[in-house]
């Protein structure tokens, strides 16, 4: 059903509530909310273009309406998608604090990628249940949970959003001991490549799977004529940073921040 609807200045605040999920702001940017995976009392605030260092969020009174809306929907807290510094600073003015810091890295796709171990790839089909072997999705989500823990894991909706985030997407998977051991979601929009998600099951880490997954995704991205590829990872994830830098990625001069705040009851 449609919830409340209001207008503020030149933007439009539009709430379309379906089980506490929907668009809460539609103007120059779009902000959507839904429950955080595995934590239904926490809102996941997804802000369009949040990686863009030039992104300007609405003024503080409008941001406060976002907070008020989420509180009215019954959420106890809210956590954002990764934000560039300007947007993160804007949210700090309405009580948000940094929950996670991410290093943003970029690789110019001028040098050829050498793939030492070609891996199986999956071209996503929608709905997800129509993908080759729906059990593959279950295996990917199980690996993601094991690698990132329940606090930061993907659910099926987050997985679907990662596949839809770019114009084209491809999944590469590694195998060990007769089962899927790791995966990477790669995407391409125009002439830019993205590594959306990379995970290797803890039982198979430090065996070269992650590097093979990165190489295969980069080779596919390069085959689409991309100029560069971007990825982010937690600033404290030294293993991932080492893999990316070994494969030609260079940290950019700004980080991304996942922002969070408690909501009034």
C-alpha positions in Angstrom: 0.0 0.0 0.0 1.1 3.6 -0.4 2.1 5.4 2.8 2.3 9.2 3.5 3.4 11.6 0.8 4.8 15.1 1.2 6.5 17.8 -0.8 9.6 19.8 0.4 10.9 22.6 -1.8 12.0 21.6 -5.3 12.4 17.9 -4.3 9.7 15.4 -3.7 9.6 13.2 -0.6 7.7 10.1 -1.7 7.1 7.2 0.7 5.8 4.0 -0.9 5.7 1.6 2.0 5.6 -2.1 1.5 6.5 -3.9 4.8 8.6 -0.9 5.8 10.3 -0.8 2.5 10.1 1.7 -0.4 11.3 5.1 -1.7 11.5 7.7 1.0 13.0 10.5 -1.1 12.9 11.1 -4.9 14.5 14.3 -6.2 17.9 14.8 -7.6 18.8 11.6 -5.9 16.8 8.6 -4.7 16.9 7.1 -1.3 15.3 3.7 -0.6 14.8 1.8 2.6 14.3 -1.8 3.5 15.1 -4.1 6.4 18.8 -4.9 6.8 19.6 -8.6 6.0 19.1 -10.8 9.1 18.2 -7.7 11.2 14.6 -6.7 10.6 14.7 -3.9 13.2 17.5 -2.1 11.4 16.7 -0.1 8.2 19.0 -0.4 5.2 19.1 3.1 3.6 20.3 2.8 0.0 21.2 6.2 -1.5 21.6 6.5 -5.3 25.1 7.5 -6.5 26.5 7.2 -3.0 30.0 6.5 -4.2 30.1 9.8 -6.2 32.5 12.2 -4.4 30.4 15.1 -5.7 27.1 13.8 -4.4 25.1 16.5 -2.6 22.4 15.2 -0.2 19.4 17.4 0.5 19.6 20.0 3.3 19.5 19.0 6.9 15.7 19.4 7.5 15.0 17.0 4.7 17.5 14.5 6.0 15.7 14.7 9.3 12.5 13.7 7.6 14.3 10.6 6.4 15.1 9.8 10.0 11.6 10.6 11.2 10.1 8.4 8.5 12.2 5.4 9.4 11.5 5.8 13.0 7.7 6.0 12.2 8.0 2.8 10.3 9.1 1.1 13.5 12.9 0.7 12.9 15.2 0.9 15.9 18.3 1.9 13.9 19.4 2.7 10.3 22.6 1.9 8.4 23.5 3.3 5.0 25.1 2.1 1.8 28.7 3.2 1.5 29.0 7.0 1.1 31.6 9.4 -0.2 32.9 12.0 2.3 30.6 14.9 1.4 27.4 12.7 1.8 28.7 11.1 5.0 29.4 14.5 6.5 25.8 15.6 5.6 24.4 12.7 7.5 26.6 13.3 10.5 24.7 16.5 11.0 21.5 14.5 11.8 23.2 12.1 14.2 24.8 9.5 12.0 28.2 8.0 13.0 30.7 5.9 11.0 30.0 2.2 11.3 32.5 1.0 8.7 35.3 2.6 6.7 36.1 1.3 3.2 39.1 1.8 1.0 38.1 2.6 -2.6 40.6 1.3 -5.2 40.8 1.7 -9.0 42.7 -0.2 -11.7 43.2 1.4 -15.1 42.5 -1.3 -17.7 45.4 -0.5 -20.0 47.6 -3.5 -19.1 46.4 -7.0 -20.3 45.2 -9.3 -17.5 46.9 -12.6 -17.2 44.5 -15.4 -16.0 46.5 -18.2 -14.5 43.4 -20.4 -13.7 40.3 -19.9 -15.9 37.1 -20.3 -13.8 33.5 -21.2 -14.5 31.3 -18.2 -15.1 27.6 -17.7 -14.7 25.6 -15.2 -16.7 22.8 -14.1 -14.4 19.2 -14.7 -15.4 16.1 -13.2 -13.8 14.3 -14.1 -11.8 17.1 -15.5 -9.7 15.3 -18.9 -9.6 15.9 -19.2 -13.4 19.7 -18.9 -13.1 21.5 -22.1 -14.0 21.3 -24.3 -10.9 19.4 -22.3 -8.3 21.5 -24.3 -5.8 24.4 -22.1 -7.1 22.7 -19.1 -5.5 22.4 -20.9 -2.2 26.0 -21.9 -2.3 27.1 -18.3 -3.0 25.0 -16.9 -0.1 26.4 -19.6 2.2 29.9 -18.6 1.3 29.1 -14.9 1.8 27.7 -15.6 5.3 30.8 -17.6 6.2 33.1 -15.0 4.9 31.4 -11.8 6.2 29.3 -13.0 9.1 25.7 -12.3 9.7 26.3 -8.6 10.4 27.5 -7.9 6.9 26.2 -10.8 4.8 24.1 -10.6 1.7 20.6 -12.0 1.5 18.9 -12.9 -1.8 17.6 -9.4 -2.3 21.1 -7.8 -1.7 22.5 -10.4 -4.1 19.9 -9.4 -6.7 20.6 -5.7 -6.2 24.3 -6.4 -6.8 23.5 -8.0 -10.1 21.2 -5.2 -11.1 23.6 -2.4 -10.1 25.4 -2.4 -13.4 24.2 -2.7 -17.0 25.9 -6.1 -17.5 27.0 -8.5 -14.8 28.8 -11.8 -14.5 29.5 -14.3 -11.7 32.7 -16.3 -11.5 33.0 -19.2 -9.1 35.9 -21.3 -7.9 35.7 -24.9 -6.8 37.7 -27.0 -4.2 37.1 -30.5 -2.9 34.0 -30.9 -5.0 32.1 -27.8 -3.9 32.0 -24.1 -4.7 34.7 -22.4 -2.6 34.4 -18.8 -3.7 32.7 -16.3 -6.0 33.0 -12.8 -7.4 30.3 -10.6 -8.9 31.6 -8.4 -11.7 29.8 -5.7 -13.5 30.1 -3.2 -16.4 28.3 0.0 -17.1 29.4 2.0 -20.1 33.3 2.0 -20.0 33.6 1.3 -16.3 34.0 -2.0 -14.5 33.1 -2.9 -11.0 33.9 -5.7 -8.6 30.7 -5.8 -6.6 31.4 -8.6 -4.2 34.2 -11.1 -3.6 34.2 -13.8 -1.1 36.0 -17.1 -0.4 34.9 -19.6 2.2 37.2 -19.5 5.2 37.9 -23.2 4.7 39.6 -22.4 1.4 41.2 -19.0 2.0 44.9 -18.3 1.3 45.0 -20.9 -1.5 44.9 -18.5 -4.4 41.2 -18.6 -5.1 40.6 -14.9 -4.4 43.3 -13.9 -6.8 42.0 -16.2 -9.5 38.5 -14.8 -9.1 39.8 -11.2 -9.4 41.9 -12.1 -12.5 38.9 -13.8 -14.2 36.6 -10.9 -13.4 39.2 -8.3 -14.7 39.7 -10.2 -17.9 35.9 -10.3 -18.5 35.6 -6.5 -17.7 38.6 -5.8 -20.0 36.9 -7.8 -22.8 34.0 -5.3 -22.6 36.3 -2.4 -23.5 36.3 -0.8 -20.0 38.7 2.1 -19.1 39.0 1.2 -15.5 37.7 -1.0 -12.7 36.7 0.0 -9.2 36.3 -2.0 -6.0 36.1 -1.2 -2.3 37.0 -3.2 0.8 37.2 -2.5 4.5 40.3 -0.5 5.4 41.3 -3.2 7.9 41.0 -6.1 5.4 44.7 -6.3 4.7 44.4 -9.7 2.9 41.9 -8.2 0.4 43.9 -5.0 0.0 47.0 -7.1 -0.8 45.2 -9.1 -3.5 43.8 -6.0 -5.2 47.0 -4.1 -5.1 48.9 -7.2 -6.4 46.4 -7.1 -9.4 47.1 -3.5 -10.2 44.6 -1.6 -8.1 45.6 1.7 -6.5 43.8 3.3 -3.5 42.0 6.6 -4.4 42.5 9.7 -2.3 39.2 9.3 -0.4 37.5 6.6 1.5 33.8 5.5 1.7 31.9 5.3 5.0 28.9 3.2 6.0 26.9 5.5 8.4 24.6 4.4 11.2 22.4 5.8 13.9 19.9 4.7 16.5 16.3 5.9 16.0 13.9 7.1 18.7 11.2 4.8 19.7 
